[in-house]
Amino acid sequence: MDQAAVGSRSTFDFAHVNVDAVLRKNSRRDLSNHHGLQIDGLREAIWINAAGSAAIAQNALESEAAKEEGEGLSGALA
């Protein structure tokens, strides 16, 4: 399960780096403060969405692992 957590964290970090790179590239083109604020807001919204997706994926992995452990225990008791 630790490996799954590491994998989901790596995917999350990779997605965040790519989003930041794209937004930084676009923000260099926009010199007005208004556009800079919009890009910062977009970056924050994407970060929140990615964090939520990573948390959902982690919960699903933990739930599946707990279910498998429960099946193993019920088989041992029978």
DSSP file (Angstrom, degrees, kcal/mol; ACC not computed):
  #  RESIDUE AA STRUCTURE BP1 BP2  ACC     N-H-->O    O-->H-N    N-H-->O    O-->H-N    TCO  KAPPA ALPHA  PHI   PSI    X-CA   Y-CA   Z-CA
    1    1 A M     >        0   0    0      0, 0.0     4,-2.1     0, 0.0     5,-0.2   0.000 360.0 360.0 360.0 -33.7    0.0    0.0    0.0
    2    2 A D  H  >  +     0   0    0      1,-0.2     4,-2.4     2,-0.2     5,-0.2   0.884 360.0  54.3 -61.9 -36.8    2.9    2.4    0.6
    3    3 A Q  H  > S+     0   0    0      1,-0.2     4,-2.5     2,-0.2    -1,-0.2   0.895 106.9  50.9 -63.5 -39.6    4.0    1.9   -3.0
    4    4 A A  H  > S+     0   0    0      2,-0.2     4,-2.6     1,-0.2     5,-0.2   0.904 109.6  50.3 -64.2 -40.7    0.5    2.9   -4.2
    5    5 A A  H  X S+     0   0    0     -4,-2.1     4,-2.1     1,-0.2    -2,-0.2   0.906 111.1  48.8 -63.7 -41.1    0.7    6.0   -2.0
    6    6 A V  H  X S+     0   0    0     -4,-2.4     4,-2.5     2,-0.2    -2,-0.2   0.913 111.3  50.7 -64.5 -42.0    4.1    6.8   -3.5
    7    7 A G  H  X S+     0   0    0     -4,-2.5     4,-2.2     1,-0.2    -2,-0.2   0.915 111.4  46.0 -63.0 -44.3    2.8    6.3   -7.0
    8    8 A S  H  X S+     0   0    0     -4,-2.6     4,-2.2     1,-0.2    -1,-0.2   0.874 113.0  50.7 -68.3 -35.1   -0.3    8.5   -6.6
    9    9 A R  H  X S+     0   0    0     -4,-2.1     4,-2.8    -5,-0.2    -2,-0.2   0.904 109.9  50.3 -66.5 -41.3    1.9   11.2   -5.0
   10   10 A S  H  X S+     0   0    0     -4,-2.5     4,-2.6     2,-0.2    -2,-0.2   0.914 111.1  48.6 -63.4 -42.6    4.4   11.0   -7.9
   11   11 A T  H  X S+     0   0    0     -4,-2.2     4,-2.4     2,-0.2    -1,-0.2   0.915 112.0  49.6 -62.8 -42.6    1.5   11.3  -10.4
   12   12 A F  H  X S+     0   0    0     -4,-2.2     4,-2.3     2,-0.2    -2,-0.2   0.928 112.1  47.2 -62.4 -46.2    0.1   14.3   -8.5
   13   13 A D  H  X S+     0   0    0     -4,-2.8     4,-2.4     1,-0.2    -2,-0.2   0.907 111.6  51.2 -62.3 -42.2    3.5   16.0   -8.4
   14   14 A F  H  X S+     0   0    0     -4,-2.6     4,-2.1     1,-0.2    -2,-0.2   0.924 111.0  47.5 -62.0 -45.4    4.1   15.4  -12.1
   15   15 A A  H  X S+     0   0    0     -4,-2.4     4,-2.4     1,-0.2    -1,-0.2   0.902 111.7  51.1 -63.0 -40.7    0.7   16.9  -13.0
   16   16 A H  H  X S+     0   0    0     -4,-2.3     4,-2.6     1,-0.2    -2,-0.2   0.912 108.9  50.4 -64.6 -42.4    1.3   19.9  -10.8
   17   17 A V  H  X S+     0   0    0     -4,-2.4     4,-2.3     1,-0.2    -1,-0.2   0.917 111.7  48.2 -62.6 -43.4    4.8   20.6  -12.3
   18   18 A N  H  X S+     0   0    0     -4,-2.1     4,-2.2     2,-0.2    -1,-0.2   0.912 111.9  48.8 -64.3 -42.5    3.3   20.4  -15.9
   19   19 A V  H  X S+     0   0    0     -4,-2.4     4,-2.6     1,-0.2     5,-0.2   0.931 112.2  49.0 -62.5 -45.6    0.4   22.8  -14.9
   20   20 A D  H  X S+     0   0    0     -4,-2.6     4,-2.7     1,-0.2     5,-0.2   0.900 109.8  51.7 -61.5 -40.7    2.8   25.2  -13.4
   21   21 A A  H  X S+     0   0    0     -4,-2.3     4,-2.1     2,-0.2    -1,-0.2   0.919 112.2  45.4 -63.5 -43.7    5.1   25.2  -16.4
   22   22 A V  H  X S+     0   0    0     -4,-2.2     4,-2.3     2,-0.2    -2,-0.2   0.930 114.9  47.4 -65.2 -45.6    2.2   25.9  -18.8
   23   23 A L  H  X S+     0   0    0     -4,-2.6     4,-2.5     1,-0.2    -2,-0.2   0.884 111.2  50.9 -66.3 -37.7    0.8   28.6  -16.6
   24   24 A R  H  X S+     0   0    0     -4,-2.7     4,-1.6    -5,-0.2    -1,-0.2   0.918 110.1  50.5 -64.0 -42.1    4.2   30.3  -16.1
   25   25 A K  H  X S+     0   0    0     -4,-2.1     4,-0.7    -5,-0.2    -2,-0.2   0.922 114.5  43.7 -61.6 -44.3    4.8   30.3  -19.9
   26   26 A N  H >X S+     0   0    0     -4,-2.3     4,-1.0     1,-0.2     3,-0.6   0.856 108.9  57.1 -70.5 -34.3    1.4   31.9  -20.5
   27   27 A S  H 3< S+     0   0    0     -4,-2.5    -1,-0.2     1,-0.2    -2,-0.2   0.805  98.2  61.6 -69.9 -26.9    1.8   34.4  -17.7
   28   28 A R  H 3< S+     0   0    0     -4,-1.6    -1,-0.2     1,-0.2    -2,-0.2   0.827 102.3  52.5 -66.0 -29.5    5.0   35.7  -19.2
   29   29 A R  H << S+     0   0    0     -4,-0.7     2,-0.8    -3,-0.6    -1,-0.2   0.835 100.9  67.3 -73.5 -31.6    3.0   36.7  -22.3
   30   30 A D     <  +     0   0    0     -4,-1.0    -1,-0.1     1,-0.2    -4,-0.0  -0.805  56.5 175.0 -95.7 110.1    0.4   38.6  -20.2
   31   31 A L        +     0   0    0     -2,-0.8     2,-0.2     4,-0.1    -1,-0.2   0.634  49.4  98.4 -90.1 -13.7    2.1   41.7  -18.7
   32   32 A S  S  > S-     0   0    0      1,-0.1     4,-1.6     4,-0.0     3,-0.1  -0.491  74.2-133.3 -77.8 146.3   -1.1   43.1  -17.1
   33   33 A N  H  > S+     0   0    0      1,-0.2     4,-2.5     2,-0.2     5,-0.2   0.848 103.5  63.3 -63.7 -35.8   -1.7   42.5  -13.4
   34   34 A H  H  > S+     0   0    0      1,-0.2     4,-1.9     2,-0.2    -1,-0.2   0.929 105.8  43.5 -57.5 -47.4   -5.3   41.5  -14.1
   35   35 A H  H  > S+     0   0    0      1,-0.2     4,-2.4     2,-0.2    -1,-0.2   0.865 110.4  56.7 -68.1 -34.8   -4.3   38.6  -16.2
   36   36 A G  H  X S+     0   0    0     -4,-1.6     4,-2.2     1,-0.2    -1,-0.2   0.906 107.3  48.3 -61.6 -41.1   -1.6   37.6  -13.7
   37   37 A L  H  X S+     0   0    0     -4,-2.5     4,-2.2     2,-0.2    -1,-0.2   0.887 109.9  52.3 -66.6 -38.4   -4.3   37.4  -11.0
   38   38 A Q  H  X S+     0   0    0     -4,-1.9     4,-2.3    -5,-0.2    -2,-0.2   0.912 110.0  48.5 -63.1 -41.4   -6.5   35.3  -13.2
   39   39 A I  H  X S+     0   0    0     -4,-2.4     4,-2.8     2,-0.2    -2,-0.2   0.897 109.7  51.8 -67.0 -40.1   -3.6   32.9  -13.9
   40   40 A D  H  X S+     0   0    0     -4,-2.2     4,-2.2     2,-0.2    -1,-0.2   0.912 110.9  48.6 -61.5 -41.3   -2.9   32.6  -10.1
   41   41 A G  H  X S+     0   0    0     -4,-2.2     4,-2.3     2,-0.2    -2,-0.2   0.891 111.6  49.3 -64.3 -40.0   -6.6   31.9   -9.5
   42   42 A L  H  X S+     0   0    0     -4,-2.3     4,-2.5     2,-0.2    -2,-0.2   0.911 109.7  51.5 -65.5 -42.8   -6.5   29.2  -12.2
   43   43 A R  H  X S+     0   0    0     -4,-2.8     4,-2.4     1,-0.2    -2,-0.2   0.915 111.1  48.2 -59.8 -43.2   -3.4   27.7  -10.8
   44   44 A E  H  X S+     0   0    0     -4,-2.2     4,-2.6     2,-0.2    -1,-0.2   0.910 111.2  49.9 -65.2 -41.6   -5.0   27.5   -7.4
   45   45 A A  H  X S+     0   0    0     -4,-2.3     4,-2.3     1,-0.2    -2,-0.2   0.902 112.3  47.3 -64.3 -40.6   -8.2   25.9   -8.8
   46   46 A I  H  X S+     0   0    0     -4,-2.5     4,-2.9     2,-0.2    -1,-0.2   0.901 111.5  51.3 -66.6 -40.5   -6.2   23.3  -10.7
   47   47 A W  H  X S+     0   0    0     -4,-2.4     4,-2.7    -5,-0.2    -2,-0.2   0.926 111.2  47.4 -61.0 -45.8   -4.1   22.5   -7.6
   48   48 A I  H  X S+     0   0    0     -4,-2.6     4,-2.3     2,-0.2    -2,-0.2   0.913 113.6  48.2 -63.3 -42.6   -7.2   22.1   -5.5
   49   49 A N  H  X S+     0   0    0     -4,-2.3     4,-2.4     2,-0.2    -2,-0.2   0.916 112.9  47.5 -64.1 -43.7   -8.8   19.8   -8.1
   50   50 A A  H  X S+     0   0    0     -4,-2.9     4,-2.5     2,-0.2    -2,-0.2   0.898 111.6  50.8 -65.3 -39.9   -5.6   17.8   -8.4
   51   51 A A  H  X S+     0   0    0     -4,-2.7     4,-2.3     2,-0.2    -1,-0.2   0.908 111.0  49.0 -64.2 -40.9   -5.3   17.4   -4.7
   52   52 A G  H  X S+     0   0    0     -4,-2.3     4,-2.3     2,-0.2    -2,-0.2   0.912 111.5  48.9 -63.7 -42.7   -8.9   16.3   -4.5
   53   53 A S  H  X S+     0   0    0     -4,-2.4     4,-2.4     1,-0.2    -2,-0.2   0.900 111.2  49.9 -64.4 -40.7   -8.4   13.8   -7.2
   54   54 A A  H  X S+     0   0    0     -4,-2.5     4,-2.4     1,-0.2    -1,-0.2   0.894 110.8  49.9 -64.8 -39.2   -5.3   12.4   -5.5
   55   55 A A  H  X S+     0   0    0     -4,-2.3     4,-2.5     2,-0.2    -2,-0.2   0.897 110.5  49.7 -66.6 -39.8   -7.2   12.1   -2.2
   56   56 A I  H  X S+     0   0    0     -4,-2.3     4,-2.2     2,-0.2    -2,-0.2   0.924 112.3  47.9 -63.6 -44.2  -10.0   10.2   -3.9
   57   57 A A  H  X S+     0   0    0     -4,-2.4     4,-2.2     1,-0.2    -2,-0.2   0.909 112.0  49.5 -63.5 -41.8   -7.5    7.9   -5.6
   58   58 A Q  H  X S+     0   0    0     -4,-2.4     4,-2.6     1,-0.2    -2,-0.2   0.915 110.2  50.5 -64.3 -42.6   -5.7    7.3   -2.3
   59   59 A N  H  X S+     0   0    0     -4,-2.5     4,-2.4     1,-0.2    -1,-0.2   0.890 109.7  51.1 -61.8 -39.4   -9.0    6.6   -0.5
   60   60 A A  H  X S+     0   0    0     -4,-2.2     4,-2.4     2,-0.2    -1,-0.2   0.910 110.9  48.3 -64.8 -41.8  -10.0    4.1   -3.2
   61   61 A L  H  X S+     0   0    0     -4,-2.2     4,-2.4     2,-0.2    -2,-0.2   0.920 113.4  46.9 -63.8 -43.9   -6.6    2.3   -2.8
   62   62 A E  H  X S+     0   0    0     -4,-2.6     4,-2.4     2,-0.2    -2,-0.2   0.886 111.9  50.9 -66.2 -38.2   -6.9    2.2    0.9
   63   63 A S  H  X S+     0   0    0     -4,-2.4     4,-2.2     2,-0.2    -1,-0.2   0.912 111.2  47.8 -64.6 -43.2  -10.5    0.9    0.7
   64   64 A E  H  X S+     0   0    0     -4,-2.4     4,-2.4     2,-0.2    -2,-0.2   0.907 112.2  49.4 -64.9 -41.5   -9.5   -1.9   -1.7
   65   65 A A  H  X S+     0   0    0     -4,-2.4     4,-2.4     2,-0.2    -2,-0.2   0.906 111.6  48.8 -64.5 -41.3   -6.5   -2.9    0.5
   66   66 A A  H  X S+     0   0    0     -4,-2.4     4,-2.3     2,-0.2    -1,-0.2   0.886 110.7  51.2 -65.7 -37.9   -8.8   -3.0    3.6
   67   67 A K  H  X S+     0   0    0     -4,-2.2     4,-2.2     2,-0.2    -2,-0.2   0.918 110.6  48.2 -64.9 -43.4  -11.3   -5.1    1.7
   68   68 A E  H  X S+     0   0    0     -4,-2.4     4,-2.0     2,-0.2    -2,-0.2   0.900 111.6  50.0 -65.0 -40.1   -8.6   -7.5    0.7
   69   69 A E  H  X S+     0   0    0     -4,-2.4     4,-2.2     1,-0.2    -2,-0.2   0.904 110.2  51.0 -63.5 -40.8   -7.3   -7.7    4.2
   70   70 A G  H  X S+     0   0    0     -4,-2.3     4,-2.3     1,-0.2    -2,-0.2   0.879 109.1  50.1 -63.7 -39.6  -10.9   -8.4    5.5
   71   71 A E  H  X S+     0   0    0     -4,-2.2     4,-1.8     2,-0.2    -1,-0.2   0.879 110.3  51.1 -66.6 -37.7  -11.3  -11.2    2.9
   72   72 A G  H  X S+     0   0    0     -4,-2.0     4,-1.6     1,-0.2    -2,-0.2   0.898 111.2  47.4 -65.6 -40.4   -8.1  -12.7    4.0
   73   73 A L  H  X S+     0   0    0     -4,-2.2     4,-1.7     2,-0.2    -2,-0.2   0.893 110.5  50.8 -69.0 -39.6   -9.1  -12.6    7.7
   74   74 A S  H  X S+     0   0    0     -4,-2.3     4,-1.1     1,-0.2    -1,-0.2   0.853 110.2  51.0 -68.6 -32.1  -12.5  -14.1    7.0
   75   75 A G  H  < S+     0   0    0     -4,-1.8    -1,-0.2     1,-0.2    -2,-0.2   0.859 109.1  50.8 -69.5 -35.4  -11.0  -16.9    5.1
   76   76 A A  H  < S+     0   0    0     -4,-1.6    -2,-0.2     1,-0.2    -1,-0.2   0.817 110.1  50.0 -71.4 -30.8   -8.5  -17.7    7.9
   77   77 A L  H  <        0   0    0     -4,-1.7    -1,-0.2     1,-0.2    -2,-0.2   0.757 360.0 360.0 -78.8 -24.4  -11.4  -17.8   10.4
   78   78 A A     <        0   0    0     -4,-1.1    -1,-0.2    -5,-0.2    -2,-0.1   0.487 360.0 360.0 -74.2 360.0  -13.5  -20.2    8.4
